Amino acid sequence: MANIWLKKSITQLMNEASGNDKGLKRTIGTMGLIALGIGAIIGAGLFTSTAEAIANHTGPAVTISFVIAGIGCALAGLCYAEFASMIPIAGSAYTYAYATMGEFIAWIIGWDLVLEYGVASAKVATSWSEYLNKLLSNVFHIQIPYEFSHSPFQQAADGVHGIMNIPALFIILLLSLVLVRGVKGSSLVNSIIVVIKVAIVLLFIGFGWSYINPENYTPYIPANTNVSGEFGWTGIFAGAGVVFFAFIGFDAVSTAAQEAKNPQRDMPKGILLSLLICVVLYILFAHILAGVANYTEFRTVGQEASVTYVIDTYMKGYGWLSTLITIAILAGFSSVILVMLMGQSRVFFSMSNDGLVPKIFSQLHPKFKTPWKSNFLFFIFVGLIAAFIPASIISDMTVIGTLFAFVLVCIGIIVLRKTDPSLPRPFRTPWVPVIPILGILVCSGLIYTLGPANWLRLIVWLIVGVFIYFSYGVKNSKLQNGKVS
């Protein structure tokens, strides 16, 4: 009978990663990793979930929600940093779990990361399609027909039905081809995108500061007005669950550990510095957004267009900035999709090497040394979701999947400190077990704010994953069959 709790030793993991002739190329430096993190983090969430939280949960106190969500990410990030420096292998939380909690938990996390990376990529691609249409309409006065930029489940006000979201499918194909070409090239593309969108965010902060109306901050924490927990401190914590979507992606940096030039030194810097930079930008951005316009306005002007609304309504003469914001949003969405697709293929690369999924996911391109077949398979999977399913159906599943992975990573640090305390750790999470326990509590609390419907979706997804593991993974596992040296 199979032992589903079998673990891989750190030595085994490092042996598997050795040998550049057979493995992924190490081409990414510290700045590349930081750019990778910022590229994954700043995107859809900043421009959409901020106004949603302001309108429905927090009012001006959205900055407190960002602090709470940022604390949860920082606590988990410290745990990720220790693992990434100690086990610089592709696979992120999946690989860490294999070394600490055994094969079954590793599978659960790997399957959960499919939910985070794959579904998030599809969701962001559909938003990319919407903003592309906005840009084409505002600048070139043309639009992609509704039926070819929406899913079959969507219908316009004039009764036109969507057929297929072609722009969403296109951007996923384009970025999949970039990844096939190689992570060095994709890292360069991502770095350029990061510079563009960070510059635009800084412009909005810089120009918007002088348009702040102090009266919009009163009251800073609106009173809780109904039994649903809207506003007040309950609303702030609910808002933290909403804006957490803006932080999704920083953990994807750890999936590139096997492609980092000096992972023991660079991985902790890449994870923690990218997160710190984004937390500061988010708080400033949210402070400006809630200060220029009153929080009640965001209920009616459309949350995705909130930044454009603020500029057009209160910042007269800055119409050019409104157009640049749209371009920055497109760039932000593109870099998020790029990093998410890379993270997903790298997780399955590791799972395939372990025999838990078919070997096609770990076959490298003879020239580019990338898991190109995996990239194309995920293009089909993610592309079908983006082309034929509206974003509203797959919304909060990404958040809950990410938080669940964070909880397990925090648990893993505690377990490994007990089971292998003498293991070399280039970066050590401080104050263990206090930091991991706090990470578990904060991330679990944010899961609680997402509500029973999302809990149920996560459970169903995990049940499907368990079925696949016992029907395929456990039978083909190299560790179970004694094929791991």
C-alpha positions in Angstrom: 0.0 0.0 0.0 1.3 3.5 -0.9 2.5 5.8 1.8 1.0 9.2 0.8 3.0 10.9 3.6 6.4 10.1 2.0 8.8 13.1 2.0 11.7 14.1 -0.2 14.9 15.0 1.5 16.5 18.4 0.8 19.4 16.4 -0.7 17.2 14.7 -3.1 15.6 17.9 -4.2 19.0 19.6 -4.8 20.3 16.6 -6.7 17.4 16.8 -9.0 18.0 20.4 -9.7 21.7 20.0 -10.4 23.1 19.7 -13.9 22.4 22.7 -16.1 22.5 20.5 -19.2 19.3 18.9 -18.2 17.6 21.6 -16.1 16.2 25.0 -16.5 18.7 27.8 -17.4 19.8 30.1 -14.6 19.4 33.5 -16.2 17.6 35.8 -13.7 19.4 38.2 -11.3 18.1 40.1 -8.3 16.6 43.0 -10.2 14.9 40.6 -12.6 13.3 38.8 -9.7 12.2 42.1 -8.1 10.7 43.1 -11.5 9.1 39.7 -11.8 7.4 40.2 -8.4 6.2 43.7 -9.1 5.0 42.5 -12.5 2.9 39.9 -10.9 1.6 42.1 -8.1 0.7 45.4 -9.7 -2.1 44.7 -12.1 -5.8 44.0 -12.1 -6.3 44.2 -8.4 -4.9 47.7 -7.9 -7.2 49.3 -10.5 -10.4 47.3 -9.8 -10.5 45.9 -6.3 -9.5 49.2 -4.6 -12.6 51.0 -5.7 -14.8 48.0 -5.0 -13.5 47.9 -1.4 -13.9 51.7 -1.0 -17.5 51.6 -2.3 -18.8 48.6 -0.5 -16.8 47.9 2.6 -14.3 50.5 3.8 -14.8 54.0 2.6 -11.6 56.1 3.0 -10.2 53.5 5.4 -9.3 51.3 2.5 -5.7 52.1 3.3 -6.1 50.1 6.6 -7.4 47.2 4.5 -4.3 47.3 2.4 -2.1 47.3 5.5 -3.9 44.2 6.8 -3.7 42.4 3.5 -0.1 43.5 3.2 0.7 42.1 6.7 -0.7 38.8 5.7 1.4 38.7 2.6 4.5 39.8 4.4 4.1 37.1 7.1 3.7 34.5 4.4 6.5 36.1 2.3 9.0 35.7 5.1 8.2 32.0 5.1 8.4 31.8 1.3 11.8 33.6 1.5 13.3 30.9 3.8 12.0 28.1 1.7 13.2 29.7 -1.6 16.7 30.3 -0.3 16.9 26.8 1.2 15.2 24.9 -1.6 15.9 26.9 -4.8 13.9 24.5 -7.0 11.1 25.2 -9.5 7.7 24.5 -8.0 7.3 27.0 -5.2 5.0 25.9 -2.3 4.5 22.5 -4.0 8.2 21.7 -3.6 8.4 23.0 -0.1 5.5 20.9 1.0 7.1 17.8 -0.5 10.1 18.3 1.8 8.1 19.1 4.9 4.6 17.5 4.9 4.8 14.7 2.4 3.6 13.9 -1.1 -0.2 14.1 -0.5 0.0 17.6 0.9 2.4 18.6 -1.8 -0.1 17.4 -4.4 -2.9 19.3 -2.7 -0.8 22.5 -2.9 0.2 21.9 -6.5 -3.4 21.4 -7.5 -4.4 24.5 -5.5 -1.8 26.5 -7.4 -3.4 25.5 -10.7 -6.5 27.3 -9.3 -4.5 30.3 -8.3 -2.3 30.7 -11.5 -4.5 29.3 -14.2 -7.9 30.8 -13.2 -6.2 34.1 -12.4 -4.7 34.2 -15.8 -8.0 33.6 -17.5 -9.8 36.2 -15.3 -7.1 38.9 -16.0 -7.2 38.1 -19.7 -10.9 38.8 -19.9 -10.3 42.2 -18.1 -7.5 42.8 -20.6 -10.0 42.4 -23.4 -12.4 44.9 -21.9 -9.7 47.6 -21.5 -8.3 47.0 -25.0 -11.8 47.9 -26.3 -11.8 51.0 -24.1 -8.4 52.1 -25.5 -9.5 51.4 -29.1 -12.7 53.3 -28.5 -11.1 56.4 -26.8 -8.1 56.7 -29.0 -9.0 55.2 -32.4 -12.8 55.4 -32.2 -13.2 51.8 -33.2 -14.4 48.8 -31.2 -14.1 45.0 -31.5 -17.6 43.7 -32.1 -19.4 42.6 -28.9 -19.9 39.0 -30.0 -16.1 38.6 -30.6 -15.0 40.1 -27.3 -17.4 38.4 -24.9 -18.2 34.9 -23.8 -21.4 33.0 -24.9 -22.8 33.6 -21.4 -22.8 37.4 -21.8 -25.4 39.6 -23.5 -25.3 43.3 -24.4 -28.0 45.7 -23.6 -29.2 45.6 -27.2 -29.6 41.8 -27.1 -26.4 40.9 -28.9 -24.9 37.6 -27.5 -21.2 37.0 -27.1 -19.7 34.2 -29.1 -16.0 34.1 -28.1 -13.6 36.5 -26.4 -10.9 36.6 -29.1 -8.7 39.4 -27.5 -8.5 37.4 -24.3 -7.4 34.3 -26.2 -4.9 36.3 -28.2 -3.1 37.8 -25.2 -2.8 34.4 -23.6 -1.4 32.9 -26.9 1.1 35.8 -27.3 2.4 35.6 -23.8 2.6 31.8 -24.0 4.9 32.2 -27.0 7.0 34.6 -25.1 7.5 32.0 -22.4 8.3 29.3 -24.9 11.1 31.5 -26.2 12.7 31.6 -22.8 12.4 33.1 -19.4 15.3 35.5 -20.0 13.4 37.1 -22.9 10.1 37.1 -20.9 11.9 38.6 -17.9 13.1 41.5 -20.2 9.6 42.0 -21.6 8.2 42.0 -18.0 10.8 44.5 -16.8 9.8 46.9 -19.6 6.1 46.6 -18.6 7.0 47.1 -14.9 8.7 50.4 -15.7 5.7 51.6 -17.7 3.0 50.8 -15.2 5.0 51.9 -12.1 5.7 55.2 -13.8 1.9 55.7 -14.5 1.0 54.8 -10.9 3.5 57.3 -9.7 2.2 60.0 -12.0 -1.4 59.4 -10.7 -0.1 59.7 -7.1 2.0 62.8 -7.9 -0.6 64.7 -9.8 -3.6 63.5 -7.7 -2.1 64.6 -4.4 -2.9 68.3 -5.0 -6.6 67.4 -5.8 -7.3 65.7 -2.5 -10.4 67.1 -0.7 -9.8 66.6 3.1 -13.6 66.4 3.6 -13.7 63.1 1.7 -11.7 61.6 4.6 -14.5 62.4 7.1 -15.5 60.1 8.6 -12.4 58.0 7.9 -14.1 54.8 9.1 -17.8 55.1 8.2 -20.2 53.6 10.7 -21.4 50.0 10.2 -24.9 50.7 8.7 -26.4 47.2 8.2 -26.2 43.6 9.4 -24.1 42.5 6.4 -21.0 44.0 8.0 -20.7 46.9 5.5 -18.3 49.6 6.8 -16.9 49.9 10.4 -14.1 47.6 11.4 -16.0 44.6 10.1 -16.0 46.3 6.7 -12.3 47.0 6.9 -11.5 43.3 7.4 -14.0 42.4 4.7 -12.2 45.0 2.5 -8.9 43.4 3.2 -10.2 40.1 1.7 -11.3 42.1 -1.4 -8.0 44.0 -1.9 -6.0 40.9 -1.3 -6.5 40.2 -5.0 -4.2 43.2 -5.6 -1.3 41.2 -3.9 -1.8 37.9 -5.7 1.3 37.0 -7.6 4.2 37.8 -5.3 4.6 34.1 -4.5 5.1 33.4 -8.2 8.6 34.7 -7.8 9.5 31.6 -5.9 8.5 29.4 -8.9 11.5 30.9 -10.8 14.0 29.7 -8.1 15.6 27.2 -10.5 16.2 29.9 -13.0 17.8 32.4 -10.6 21.5 33.0 -10.9 22.1 33.0 -7.2 18.9 31.8 -5.6 20.2 31.6 -2.0 21.0 35.3 -2.1 18.5 36.7 -4.6 15.2 34.9 -3.9 14.6 36.4 -0.5 15.4 39.9 -1.9 13.2 39.3 -4.9 10.2 38.2 -2.8 10.4 40.7 0.1 11.5 43.8 -1.8 8.9 43.5 -4.6 6.2 43.0 -1.9 7.5 46.1 0.1 7.6 48.3 -3.0 4.0 47.3 -3.9 2.6 47.8 -0.4 3.9 51.4 -0.3 2.6 52.2 -3.8 -0.8 50.6 -3.0 -1.3 52.6 0.2 -0.5 55.9 -1.5 -2.6 55.0 -4.6 -5.6 54.1 -2.4 -5.2 57.2 -0.3 -5.3 59.4 -3.4 -8.3 57.6 -4.9 -10.3 57.9 -1.7 -9.3 61.5 -1.2 -10.0 63.0 -4.6 -13.6 61.6 -4.9 -16.1 60.7 -2.1 -16.4 57.0 -1.5 -20.1 57.0 -2.2 -19.5 58.0 -5.8 -17.7 54.7 -6.6 -21.0 52.8 -6.1 -22.5 54.3 -9.3 -19.6 55.2 -11.6 -18.3 51.7 -12.1 -15.5 50.4 -10.1 -13.3 49.2 -13.0 -13.4 52.7 -14.5 -12.9 54.5 -11.1 -9.4 55.9 -11.9 -10.5 57.2 -15.2 -13.6 58.7 -13.6 -11.6 60.5 -10.9 -9.2 62.0 -13.5 -11.9 63.1 -15.9 -14.2 64.5 -13.1 -11.8 66.2 -10.7 -8.4 66.5 -12.4 -9.3 68.7 -15.4 -6.6 69.0 -18.0 -5.3 65.6 -17.3 -7.2 63.7 -20.0 -3.9 62.4 -21.4 -3.2 60.8 -18.0 -6.6 59.0 -18.3 -5.4 57.4 -21.6 -2.0 56.5 -20.1 -3.8 54.9 -17.1 -5.7 52.7 -19.6 -2.4 51.7 -21.3 -0.8 51.0 -17.8 -3.7 48.8 -16.9 -3.2 46.8 -20.1 0.5 46.6 -19.4 -0.2 45.6 -15.9 -2.7 42.9 -16.9 -0.2 41.6 -19.5 2.6 41.2 -16.9 0.3 39.5 -14.4 -0.7 36.9 -17.1 2.9 36.4 -18.1 4.1 35.7 -14.5 1.0 33.5 -13.7 1.4 31.4 -16.8 5.1 31.0 -16.0 4.3 30.0 -12.4 1.8 27.4 -13.5 4.1 25.7 -16.0 6.9 25.6 -13.5 4.8 24.0 -10.8 3.6 21.3 -13.2 7.2 21.0 -14.4 8.2 19.9 -10.9 5.1 17.7 -10.5 5.8 16.0 -13.8 9.4 15.3 -12.7 8.0 13.6 -9.7 5.7 11.4 -11.8 2.5 12.9 -10.3 1.3 14.3 -13.7 2.3 13.0 -17.2 5.9 13.6 -18.3 4.9 15.9 -21.2 4.7 18.7 -18.6 8.5 18.4 -17.9 9.8 18.0 -21.5 12.1 20.9 -22.3 12.6 22.6 -25.6 15.9 21.4 -27.2 17.1 25.0 -27.8 15.3 27.3 -25.3 15.3 24.8 -22.4 11.7 25.8 -21.4 8.8 23.4 -20.7 7.3 24.4 -24.1 4.7 21.6 -24.3 3.5 22.5 -20.9 3.2 26.1 -22.0 1.0 25.1 -25.0 -1.2 22.8 -22.9 -1.8 25.5 -20.4 -2.5 27.9 -23.2 -5.3 25.6 -24.3 -6.6 25.2 -20.7 -6.5 28.9 -19.8 -7.4 30.1 -23.2 -10.7 28.1 -23.3 -11.7 29.5 -19.9 -10.9 33.1 -21.0 -12.6 32.7 -24.3 -15.8 31.1 -23.2 -16.4 31.9 -19.5 -17.1 35.4 -18.0 -14.7 36.7 -15.3 -17.5 37.0 -12.8 -17.8 33.2 -12.5 -14.1 32.7 -11.6 -13.6 35.8 -9.4 -12.8 35.0 -5.8 -11.6 31.4 -6.4 -8.2 32.9 -7.2 -8.0 34.7 -3.8 -9.1 31.7 -1.7 -6.7 29.4 -3.5 -3.8 31.7 -2.9 -4.6 32.2 0.8 -4.9 28.4 1.3 -1.4 27.9 -0.2 0.0 30.7 2.1 -1.4 28.9 5.2 0.2 25.6 4.2 3.6 27.3 3.6 3.5 28.9 7.0 2.8 25.5 8.5 5.7 24.0 6.5 8.2 26.4 8.1 7.2 25.3 11.6 7.3 21.6 10.6 10.8 21.9 9.0 12.2 23.8 11.9 11.2 20.8 14.2 12.1 18.0 11.8 15.4 19.3 10.4 16.6 22.2 12.6 20.3 21.9 11.5 19.6 22.3 7.8 21.5 25.3 6.2 19.3 28.3 5.8 20.8 31.2 3.9 17.7 33.2 5.0 15.9 32.5 8.2 12.3 33.6 8.9 12.6 35.6 12.2 10.7 34.7 15.4 9.6 31.2 14.5 7.0 30.0 15.4 5.4 33.4 16.1 5.7 34.8 12.5 4.3 31.6 10.8 1.5 31.3 13.4 0.5 35.0 12.8 0.6 34.3 9.0 -1.7 31.3 9.5 -4.1 33.4 11.6 -4.2 36.4 9.2 -4.6 34.4 6.0 -7.2 32.1 7.6 -9.1 35.2 8.7 -9.1 36.6 5.2 -10.4 33.2 3.9 -13.2 33.5 6.4 -14.2 36.9 5.0 -14.7 35.4 1.5 -17.8 33.6 2.7 -19.3 30.0 2.4 -19.8 30.0 -1.4 -16.1 30.4 -2.0 -15.3 27.9 0.8 -17.5 25.4 -1.1 -15.8 26.0 -4.5 -12.4 25.4 -2.9 -13.6 22.2 -1.3 -15.0 20.9 -4.6 -11.8 21.8 -6.5 -9.7 20.0 -3.9 -12.0 16.9 -4.1 -11.4 16.7 -7.8 -7.6 17.0 -7.2 -7.7 14.2 -4.6 -9.5 11.9 -7.1 -6.8 12.6 -9.7 -4.0 11.9 -7.2 -5.4 8.5 -6.1 -6.3 7.5 -9.7 -3.0 8.6 -11.4 -0.5 10.4 -9.2 0.1 7.9 -6.4 0.4 5.0 -9.0 3.0 6.8 -11.1 4.9 8.7 -8.3 8.7 8.2 -8.6 9.0 8.5 -4.9 6.4 5.7 -4.3 8.1 3.5 -6.8 11.6 4.0 -5.5 12.9 5.9 -8.6 14.2 8.9 -6.7 17.9 8.8 -5.9 
